[in-house]
Amino acid sequence: MDFLRPEFETAIEPWIEGDIIRIGRFAYTAVDIINLAGADAYKQAFNDWILDEWIPTRRDRKEALLRLGENDSRFNDLKQIIASGRSIPFVGSGMSCPTGMPTWTRFLRETCKKTKGLGLKHLDHFMDIGDFEGAATEIFGDMPAQLFDERFESSFTIKQRQFISGPVQLLPYLFESTVITTNFDGVLELVYGSAHKAFQFILYGTGVGDFRKKVTLGARCLLKLHGDYTANYGRVLLKDEYEEFYCEGCSGQIELSHIFRGGGLLFLGCSLWQDRTMSLLKQLADNDRNMPRHYAFLLKPGSKKRIIEREHFLTERNVFPIWYDGDHDADIESLLVGLMEDLKKL
């Protein structure tokens, strides 16, 4: 009955139902149709979509963001530092949140509920003054260490059904070798591994002393400043651990001082309020006017007064903000894509 094929092909009509195309009893998505056309067709459609839709949308958003304050000139300065190979991303929890990882505040509040008698009001006293070390220490002291460790590991483990999401996925294409993070989770390891740029060395907390040696040799390194969710050794979490890591002459203080003086950092997903890192930056900036400038993608405050206050606080520490004013993930993605496009990394 093959002679009926031409008549059949003329007679059939697709029925569109939302995003589904139905032909007889068969239902297809747009991706199904491209796949049926073959691998070359899929690749061409994918590349066309990136060039014709994905990049232009983010380019338009980047151009709008660069009209805010001093963003345009700072963005260009940052671009030059990245092009020189002397820029390192400093990644905070905001870059892991789209994947489902908790912020440090959320982790502390959720874990506080497991203590014997420590209430959220008591915890908020520490939070309000930015003493996260003290908050963690109080929680740790009011529950079995084994329970704390279990909660800590469980909270920062990527679950089986979780997908890596958000602008963190762009980092391997812009920063190919070195990354610094205060995050405990394994998002960065998965992102760089998926991009076929797996880290050759991952240094935890007190292992920071080997960082410069590895980087000088050209190794692809991830420095997890405060440790990893899988182990309590090398961890920087409680007040005494912070004191041991950041004290004058200690490994963290020495190595971070070299890092901050060695090139321009780009802070991503970091709140950049008063903490040990910012205190060290202030100390270094006060004593070294020639320290390299660092940059940060940060949410623009709501008033002119708050913008001035925030900018003064940051630039006293040699951190220059590039503001965004909309959705955190979409805006940071647009800025990163803009850097990639201008630096021919797309």
C-alpha positions in Angstrom: 0.0 0.0 0.0 3.0 2.3 -0.3 1.3 4.0 -3.3 -0.9 5.8 -0.8 2.1 7.5 0.9 1.9 10.7 -1.2 -1.8 11.0 -0.6 -1.3 10.4 3.1 1.4 13.1 3.4 -0.8 15.6 1.6 -3.8 14.7 3.8 -2.3 14.8 7.3 -2.6 18.1 9.2 -0.8 18.9 12.4 -2.9 19.9 15.4 -1.2 22.5 17.7 -2.1 22.1 21.4 0.0 24.6 23.5 3.6 23.6 23.0 2.7 20.2 21.5 2.2 19.4 17.9 -0.1 16.4 17.3 -0.1 14.4 14.1 -2.7 11.6 14.4 -2.0 9.7 17.6 1.6 11.0 17.9 2.6 14.1 19.9 5.8 16.0 19.4 7.5 18.9 21.0 9.6 21.4 19.0 12.8 19.6 20.3 11.4 16.2 19.2 11.0 17.5 15.7 14.5 19.0 15.6 15.9 15.7 16.9 14.1 13.7 14.3 15.7 16.0 11.6 19.1 14.8 12.8 22.1 15.9 15.0 23.2 18.5 12.4 19.8 20.1 12.3 19.6 20.2 16.1 23.1 21.8 16.4 22.2 24.4 13.8 18.9 25.3 15.4 20.7 25.5 18.8 23.4 27.8 17.5 20.9 30.0 15.7 18.8 30.3 18.9 21.9 31.4 20.9 23.0 34.0 18.3 19.5 35.3 17.4 17.7 35.2 20.7 19.7 34.3 23.8 22.7 36.6 23.4 20.7 39.7 22.1 18.3 39.5 25.1 21.2 39.5 27.5 23.1 42.2 25.5 20.1 44.5 25.8 19.9 44.0 29.6 23.7 44.5 30.0 23.5 47.8 28.1 20.7 49.0 30.4 22.7 48.1 33.5 25.8 49.9 32.2 23.8 53.1 32.3 23.6 52.9 36.1 26.1 55.1 38.0 29.7 54.4 37.2 28.9 50.9 35.8 30.1 51.5 32.3 33.7 52.6 33.1 34.0 50.0 35.9 32.8 47.3 33.6 35.4 48.2 31.0 38.2 48.3 33.7 37.1 44.9 34.9 37.1 43.6 31.3 40.7 44.7 30.9 41.8 42.9 34.1 40.1 39.7 33.0 41.7 40.0 29.5 45.1 40.2 31.2 44.5 37.0 33.1 44.9 38.6 36.5 41.3 38.4 37.7 39.9 35.7 39.9 36.2 35.2 40.8 35.3 35.2 44.5 32.1 33.2 44.7 29.5 33.5 47.5 26.3 31.7 48.3 24.2 33.8 46.0 25.6 31.9 43.1 24.6 28.5 44.5 21.0 29.5 45.6 19.5 28.9 42.1 20.6 25.3 42.5 18.8 25.1 45.8 21.6 25.6 48.2 20.8 27.6 51.3 22.3 30.9 52.2 24.3 30.9 55.4 21.5 32.8 57.2 18.9 30.3 56.2 21.1 27.3 57.2 21.7 28.9 60.7 18.0 29.6 61.2 16.9 26.1 60.1 19.6 24.4 62.2 18.7 26.6 65.2 15.3 24.8 65.3 17.2 21.6 66.2 18.8 22.9 69.3 17.6 22.1 72.8 16.7 25.6 73.9 18.3 28.3 71.7 15.5 30.4 70.3 15.4 32.3 67.0 15.2 35.6 68.9 18.5 34.9 70.6 20.0 33.9 67.2 18.7 37.1 65.6 20.7 39.1 68.2 23.9 37.8 66.5 22.5 38.1 63.0 21.5 41.8 63.5 25.1 42.7 64.3 26.6 40.5 61.6 28.2 38.1 64.0 27.6 34.9 62.0 30.6 33.2 63.7 29.0 33.8 67.1 25.6 32.5 65.8 27.2 29.3 64.5 29.1 28.8 67.7 26.0 29.2 69.8 24.1 26.7 67.7 27.0 24.2 67.7 27.2 24.4 71.5 23.5 23.7 72.0 23.3 20.4 70.1 25.3 17.2 69.7 28.3 17.7 67.4 27.2 14.7 65.5 23.8 16.2 64.8 25.3 19.5 63.8 27.6 17.8 61.3 24.8 15.7 59.9 22.7 18.9 59.4 25.6 20.7 57.9 26.4 17.9 55.4 22.8 17.3 54.4 22.1 21.0 53.8 24.9 21.5 51.4 24.7 18.2 49.5 23.3 18.5 46.0 20.4 16.1 46.0 19.9 13.5 43.2 17.1 15.4 41.5 18.6 18.9 41.8 19.9 20.5 38.6 22.7 23.0 38.5 21.1 26.3 37.6 21.9 30.0 37.3 24.8 32.2 36.1 27.3 30.1 38.0 27.3 27.9 34.8 29.0 30.6 32.8 32.1 30.8 35.0 34.2 28.1 33.4 34.0 30.0 30.0 35.2 33.3 31.5 37.5 32.1 34.3 39.2 28.9 33.2 41.8 28.3 35.9 41.3 29.7 39.4 38.2 30.2 41.6 37.9 31.2 45.2 34.8 30.6 47.3 33.5 30.7 50.8 30.8 28.2 49.9 30.7 24.7 51.3 28.7 23.0 48.6 30.0 21.2 45.5 28.3 23.3 42.8 31.5 24.8 41.4 33.1 21.3 41.1 30.2 20.0 39.1 30.0 23.1 36.9 33.7 23.0 36.0 33.6 19.3 35.5 30.6 19.5 33.2 32.5 22.1 31.1 35.4 19.6 30.8 37.6 21.9 32.9 37.7 19.9 36.2 39.8 21.4 38.9 43.2 19.7 39.3 43.5 20.8 42.9 40.8 21.6 45.5 42.2 23.2 48.6 40.2 23.4 51.8 40.5 26.0 54.6 43.7 25.4 56.3 45.2 24.0 53.1 45.2 27.6 51.7 49.0 27.7 52.2 49.5 25.6 49.0 47.3 27.9 46.8 50.0 30.2 45.4 52.3 27.4 44.6 49.7 25.5 42.6 48.5 28.6 40.8 52.1 29.6 39.9 52.5 26.2 38.3 49.5 26.9 36.1 47.2 24.3 37.8 43.5 24.7 37.7 42.6 25.4 41.4 39.5 25.8 43.5 40.2 27.4 46.9 37.3 26.6 49.3 38.4 29.1 52.0 36.1 27.9 54.7 36.2 24.2 53.9 33.9 21.6 52.3 30.5 20.1 53.4 31.9 16.6 53.4 34.5 17.1 56.1 35.0 18.9 59.4 38.8 19.1 59.1 40.1 22.3 57.7 36.7 23.9 58.3 36.4 27.5 59.2 32.9 27.8 60.8 33.0 28.5 64.5 34.5 31.5 66.2 37.7 29.7 67.4 38.2 28.4 63.9 37.9 31.9 62.5 40.4 33.2 65.0 42.9 30.4 64.1 42.5 31.1 60.4 42.4 34.9 60.2 44.6 35.9 63.1 47.7 38.0 62.5 50.4 35.8 61.0 48.0 32.8 60.5 47.7 31.0 57.2 44.4 32.5 56.1 45.5 36.0 56.8 48.8 35.6 55.1 47.6 33.9 51.9 44.5 36.1 51.5 46.7 39.2 51.8 48.8 37.9 48.9 45.7 37.1 46.9 44.1 40.5 47.5 47.3 42.3 46.5 48.0 40.0 43.5 45.2 40.9 41.1 41.7 42.1 40.7 38.9 39.9 42.2 35.3 39.8 41.0 32.9 39.2 43.9 29.8 37.3 42.8 26.9 36.3 45.0 28.6 37.9 48.0 26.8 40.3 50.3 30.0 42.1 51.3 29.0 43.4 54.6 31.2 43.5 57.7 33.0 40.2 58.0 36.6 38.9 58.3 37.2 39.2 54.6 36.0 42.8 54.5 38.0 43.6 57.6 41.2 42.3 56.1 40.5 44.2 52.8 40.1 47.4 54.9 43.3 46.8 56.7 45.2 46.2 53.5 43.6 49.1 51.6 44.5 51.5 54.5 48.2 50.5 54.2 48.5 50.1 50.5 47.0 52.8 48.2 48.4 50.9 45.2 46.5 47.6 45.9 44.7 46.3 42.8 41.1 47.3 42.5 38.5 44.6 43.0 35.0 44.6 41.6 31.6 43.3 42.7 28.2 42.7 41.1 25.8 44.0 43.7 22.2 45.0 44.1 21.8 48.8 43.9 20.4 50.3 47.1 17.0 51.9 47.0 18.0 55.5 47.8 20.7 58.0 46.8 21.8 58.2 50.4 22.2 54.4 50.7 24.0 54.2 47.4 26.6 56.8 48.7 27.0 55.0 52.0 27.4 51.6 50.4 29.8 52.9 47.8 31.9 54.6 50.5 32.0 51.4 52.6 33.1 49.3 49.6 35.6 51.6 48.1 37.3 52.1 51.5 38.1 48.4 51.0 39.1 48.9 47.3 36.0 47.1 46.1 34.1 49.0 43.3 30.5 48.0 42.8 28.9 47.4 39.4 25.2 47.7 40.3 22.3 45.7 39.1 18.7 46.7 39.9 16.5 43.8 38.9 16.6 40.0 39.2 19.8 38.8 40.7 20.3 35.8 38.5 19.2 37.4 35.2 21.2 40.6 35.7 24.4 38.8 36.8 24.0 36.4 33.8 23.6 39.4 31.5 26.8 41.0 32.8 28.8 37.8 32.6 27.5 37.2 29.0 28.5 40.8 28.2 32.1 40.1 29.4 32.2 36.8 27.5 31.0 38.5 24.3 33.4 41.4 24.5 36.3 39.1 25.3 35.4 36.8 22.4 34.7 33.9 24.8 31.3 33.0 23.3 
